[in-house]
Amino acid sequence: MAQYRLAVQTIQRAAGRSAVAAAAYRSGSHLIDERLAMEFDFAAKDDVEYAAIMAPQTAPAAFHDRQTLWNAAEKAEGRKDAVPARELLLSLPHELDAHQRQMLVRHFVAEHIVARGMIADIALHQPGKHGDHRNFHAHILVTTRAVGPDGFQKKDRSWRTPEQVREWRMGWAKIQNEHLRHHLGPGAPQVSPLSLAEQGIDRMPTEHMGPAATAMERRNRPTDRGERNRDVRVRNDAASRLRHDYSATSDRLAAAAPVVEAPIGQLVSEAAKVREGLMTERAAWEAERLALLAPRTPSSRQIEKALLADEVAARARARLRFQVVENRVARTRERRLQLAAWIRNPARMIWAKHAELNALARARAEVRRSDLRLEIRQAWLRSPAGQTVIAARRQPGLDQAAEAARKRRTLVRKIKRIDRRIEGATRTLQDLVVAQELGQRGLRVPSHSPDATRFIRDVGAPARAAIARYPAPARQEAIERLNRGQGRGIVRSLFPGR
């Protein structure tokens, strides 16, 4: 089925990257980087399915040439840490053919990139020979500066915000779903930019493997990421079996329960209690989610500071003692020179001078020793052993933060699922109230339902069937009477077009 992916990264000069080199590789072209005076020849690449440049009407015509465009983008940047381009990596639905994938990407680029004033260099790639044969994907290099008839202008800071990325992610999902429905029909698979937890899907997510880990796994060399993904799949399979077993058991219990004629008033009361219980449970989960704050994980810099605290304090004390000795010696020397008895006795003067110098030397030596201990400690912290200690100190905090995040995701999934159950309970309660208003005295329902979800299903279907037996005008009049009597509208429209 179709999958969703939109990842954004920067082509940053400080990381040793070149927009010209990136464009040459992704488009399978031979380009010359004028800034680096280097050639990048990837014309032999055979996995490039389609490549094109899309630009606003205000862009110079010369910018439709790939080499001219990206050399101009590089030339417009003066900083050594400049970002001349950003890249969007999109997963494309394998259910569409090559032309349909091209039109899908062009639609997205025109609406969400070119319309914002950016120039996009598109490259659609086919799956690798040894990888997943469904791995059709697109690389889109995007300029980071506004463009006018004379070339690149100032940067639009809004282009590099989280809001822009969210807009791209939502827009890509919307346009991809439109094209899937258009080409495959109303039952086409759909994608979502939301996480599994935000969608209320009770399944742990796997990690994106990336090309390096994928290549290692393909050579039967296990990776940490691959091991974690295998563990997640095992847990997901076990959870799926448990849910299936529970559902099958509930179905057997419901099928074995005798069907009875239950008074409509009693069913309304039970449905209201079920809905109230679900809402109470949801409120408790929401309160738990809000109270579950992520613990603060100390940074490496903070841990280094804590490990150096004793040496830093010792150095500060040594420097303070040296300052105190220096001040005391200066005061004593000044007073001594004013005493005639000291001036007439050179031996005492020499002895006092030696005592002062020795005191200053001891204090100065202590300062040097404290400086040396701090330097040794700092050098050790930069060594592999020191970095291992820092990582070990950070790990408990990282583990706690990961556990808190896992609990929050679990609660979000629970809340999403219970929202759907509350919606079903509300709909069932409304149907029962309308059936009662129509004069229905009872419904044939199972005598026992194993849980709230089964009760909503067992009671909702007979209630809707009972309502459908009444003429449409009678149903509408019943709803209007309820609206007038309760002072509020029925939330759900029971009939199409009403």
N, C-alpha and C positions, 0 to 999 in steps of 0.2 A: 504494500500500500504506500501511498505518497508519504514522504517524510518532510519535516520542516527543519531548515537550517539557514540562518543568516548571521554570519560572524563578521566583525569589523576589526581591521588592524591598520596600523600606520606604516607607511614606508618612510622610515626615519633615517636621516643622514648620520646621526650619531651612532647608529647601530651598524654602520658600514653599508647601508643599502642605497640603491640608486633607482629612481623612478624609471629611467630609461632601461636599465637592466630588467626591472620587474615587467615592464611592458613588452620587452623583447621575448622574455621567457613565456609569458602568458599568451601572447598572440602568435608565438612561433615565428618570430621575425628576426631579421638581421639589422640591428640598430647600432649607431655610434653615439656614445656619450661624450659630448664636447667638453664638459667640465672635467671629466676624468681622462679624456683622450684615450678611451678604450672602446673596443668593439665587442658587441654581445651578439653572437650568431646562434640562434635557435631555430633556424629555418628547417632543420631536419626533423623537428618534432612532428609526430604523426597523430597526436591525440586531439589537436585543435579542430573542433567541428565548425566553428564560426567565429569571426572576429570583425569588429566594426567600432567606429568612433561616433558617438552622438554628442552634439554640442548645441548650445543655445544659438539663436539667430544672431545675437550680438557678437559672437566669437569670430575672429578672423578666419577667412577661408583656409589659410595655410595651416590652421590647427587641426584640420581633418587629416593631415599627414602625421603619422604616429611619431616619427623621429623629431619633426619640428615641434610638435605639441609638448613632448616630455622634456626636450632640451630647453624649451622656453620656460616650462614649469621649474626646472632645476635652476635656470639662470635668474628667475625671479626671487630666489631664496638666497640670502646672504649669510645666515647663521650656520654655525657648524652643526647645530642640533635641529636643523630645519626639517619640516615635514612637507615635502612637495606633493605627496599623494596619500590617499587612503585607499584601502582595498576592501571590497565587500565580497565575501565568499558565499555563494548560494547553492543549495542542493536543488536540483531540478527533478521534477516527477518523471520517472522512467515510463509511466503510462502514456506520455505524449510522444509524438514523433519529432524528428529533428526540426522541421519547420515550425511546429507548434511550440516547441521549447524556445526557439528564436523569438517568436512573436510574444511569448510570455515575458521574456527578459526585456525586450524592447519596450513593452507596455509599462513595466515597472520602472525602467530607467527614465522613460519620457515623463512619467507622472511624478516621480519622487526624487529624481536627481537633476535631470536637465531643466525641469520646470523651476528648480530652486536656483538656477544659474550656474550649475557645475557642468563640467565636461566629463563624459564617461567613456572609458576605453573598455569595450566588452570583449570577453573571450570565453566561448563555451567549449568545455572539454568533455571528451568521451571517457568512459571508464577505462582504467588501466588494464593491461592484458592479464595480469595475475590477481587483480582485486575483484571486488564485487561488481558484477556486470551491470548492476543498476545504478552505479555511482556516476550519473551524469551531473555535472556541476558547472557553475559559471564564476569567473573572476571578473570583477568590475573595478578598474582603477579609476578613482575620482579625484579631480583637482581640488585643491584646498583654498584657492584664491578666486575671487570674483573675476569675470572676464568681460572685457569690452572690445570695441572695434580696434583699439590700439594694443591689445594684449592683456596680460594679467594685471590686476589692480590689487587693492587691499584685501585682506582676509576677512571673511564674515565669521565672527566668533561663534555665532549660533550653529554653524555647521559642525562644530566639534563638541557638542553638548550631549548628555545622556538623553535629552528629549528628542534630539535628531535621530539617535539610534533607535529609540522606541518607535518613532514615527516610521522609520524604515522597516522595522520588524512587523509592525501592525499592517503597513501597506503591502509588504511582500505576502503575508498570509492572505489578505483580502483578495489581491489580484490573482494569486495562485489558485485560490478556491474558485474564483470566477471562471478562470480558464479551464479548470478541471470539470466544472459543471457544464460548461459550454461544449467541451469536446467529448466528455464521457457520459453526460446525462445527469439528471437530478440525483441519482444514487452514487455519484462519483465520490471517491475518498476525499476527505477534507483535512486540512492541516490547521494547526493553532500555534501562535507564538508563545502561549502561556505554558508554564511548567506543568508537569503532571499533577503536582499538589494544587496549583491554581485551577486546574481543570477538574479536580476532585477524583482523579484516577488513582486507585489504590495500588500503585506500583512504584517501586524504587527506580530512580533514573540511573542509567549507565553513563560512564564518562566517554567523551569523544576520544578516540584512540590517537588520531593524528597519524601522519605518514610514517614517522620513524617507528613508533610502536607497532603499527600495522605491518610494516615490512618485517620486523623481528618476529612477530607472531606467525607470519606467513612462512618463515623459515623454522618454525617449531621452537623458537626461543621465547619462553614465557617472559612477560613484562609485568611490572607492578600494576599498571593500568589494566592489563588484560586479566590478571588474577582478580582484581577488585570487580571487574565487570562479570567474571564468571561467578563470583560469590553472589553478586546482586541477582543474576539470572536464576541461581539456585533458590534464593529466598523468594523471588517473585513467583517461581513455579510452585513452591511449597504453599505460598499464600493463596495462589490461584486454585490449587487443589482443595485447600480448606474451604474457600468460599464456595466452590462447586459442590463439595460434600454437604455443606450446611444448607445450600439451596435445595439440593436433592432431598435431604432429610425433611426440610420444611414442606416441600411439595408432597412427599409421602404422607406426612401428618395431616396436611390440609385435605388430601384426597380421601384419607381414612375417616375424617370427621364427618358425622352425619349432617345433612342439610336440614335446617329448621326454619320455621316462619318466625322472624324476630320483629317485634313492634318497631315502627319507624322512629318513635320517640326515644326508645332505648338506644338504637343505633346512632341517632344524632348525639346523644349524651356521650356514648363511648367514643365516637369520632372526635368530639371536642376534647375529651380527656387525652386521647392519643396525640392530637395536635399540640395540646398544652405541654404534654410530657416531652415531645420532640423539641419544642421551643425552649423549655427549661434546660434540656440537655445541651442544646446549641449554645445557650447563654453561658453555661458552665465552661464549655470548650473555648468559647471566645474569650472569657475572662482568663482562662489558663494560658491562652496564646498571648494575650496582652501582657500578662505577668511574666512570661518567659523571656527575660531579657538576655541577650548574648553576653557572656562574661567578657570582661576586657582582657585581651591577650597581650602581655607585654611585648614590646618590639625588641628586636635584637639590640638596638641602641640602649634601651632602658635596662636590659639585662647586663650589658657591658658596664653601664654606669653603676649598677648595683655591685658587680663583681670588683670594680675598681674603687668602691667607696672607701674601704679601709686605707688603701694606699694614698688616695687623694687627701683623706683626713689627716693621715700621718705627715704628709708633705706640708699641709697647711700648718700643723702644729709646729713642725721643725722650723718653718720660715718665721712663724710668730716668735718662737723662742730665740732665734737668731736676732730678730729685730729688738726683742727685749734686752738681750745681752749687749747688743750694740748701743742701745740707748743708755743702759746702766754704765757701761764703760765710758761713754762720752761725758755723762754727768759726773762720775767719780774723778775723771781726769781733770775736768774743769775745776772742781773743788780742791783737788790736791795741789794744783799749781798756785792756788792762792794761799797755801800754808807755808810759812817760812821754814818750819821744822823739816818739811819734806824737801824743800829746795836746798837746804844746807846738808842733807844726807843723801848723796848720790846712790849709795848702795840700796837704800830703801826705794828710791825712784826706779832703779833698774829692776828690783824685785817686783814692784807694782806693775811696771810695764810688761814684764814677762807674764805675770798673772793675767793681765788684760788680754794679751795676745793669745795665751793658751785658751782662755774662755771663748774668745772669738773663733779660734781654730776649731774647737770642739763643736760649737754651734754651726759653723759653716760646713764641717764634715757631716754632721747629721742631716743638713739640708741636701748635700750631695747624695748621701745614702738613700734618703727618701725619694729623691728624683730618680735615682737608679732603680730602686724597687718598683716605682710606678712604670718606668719605661720597660722593665722586664715583664711586668704583668700585662702591659698593653701589647707587647710583642707576642706573648703567649696567647692572648685572646685572638690575635690575628692568625695564629697557627691553626692547622687542622684540628689539633686536640682542643684548643680553645673554642673553635667554632662548633665542635661536637658538644662541648659542655653547654654552650649558649643554646644550641638546638634542643638539647635535652631539657634545659630549663623552660624553654618555650612550649615544648610538646604537650605538657598537661593542660596548659591554657588553650592550645589549639584543639586538643581532644574535647575539652569542655565546650568550646565554641561550636565544634562540629556536632556534638551531641545535642546542644541547644537548637542548632539549625535543623537537625533531623527531627526533633520533637515538634518544632514549629511547622515543618512541612507536613508531618503526620496530622497535626491538628488542623491545618488548612485543608487537607484532603477530607478529614472527617466533617468539617464544617460545610464544605462544598456538597458532600454526599447528603448530609442531613438537611441542607437547604432544599435539595430535590425531594426528599421525603416530606418535608414540611409543605412544599408546594403541592405534592400529591395529596397529603392529608387535608389541606385547605380546599382543594378541588373536590375531594370526596365529601367533606362536610357541607360544602355549598350544594352539591348535588342532592344530598340527603335532605337539606333544608327545603330545597325547591320541590323535591318529591313529596315531602310532608305538606307543603303549602298546596300542592295540587290535589291532596286528598288521599295519597297513598298511605295505607294503614300499616303495612308490613312488607318485608322483603325476605325472600328465601336465601339464606346465607349459611355457610358452615357454622356449626355450633361452637367451634373453637379455632382461633388463629394463633399460630406459634409466636408471632412477633408483630410489631407495628406495621412493618412493610407488607406483610401478608394480609393483615386486617384491612389496610387501605385498598389492597387489590381485591380482596374477597367481597368487600362491601361496595366499593366504588363501581364495579362493573354492573351489578344488579341495579344500583341506583340510577345509573345512566340509561340502562335498558328500560327501566320503569318510566323515566321522564320521556324517553323517545316514543312511548306508546300514546302520549297525550298530544292533541293537536297543537300546532305551533302557536296559534293565538292564545290558547290556554296557558302555555308555558310562558309566553311573554307577559301575560297579565299576572301570573304568579310572581315572576321576578319583579315586576313593578310594584306589587303589593308589599313584597319583602323590602324593597328599597324605601318605600314610604314608611313602612312600619319600623324599620331599623334606623332610619335617618342617614343611611349611607348606601352606597352602591355595592352590588355584588362584585367582587374583584374580578372574577373571570367571566368572560362572555361564553355562554354555553352553546351558542349556535353560530355557525359561520355567517358572516355578513351582518350580524346584529351588533 
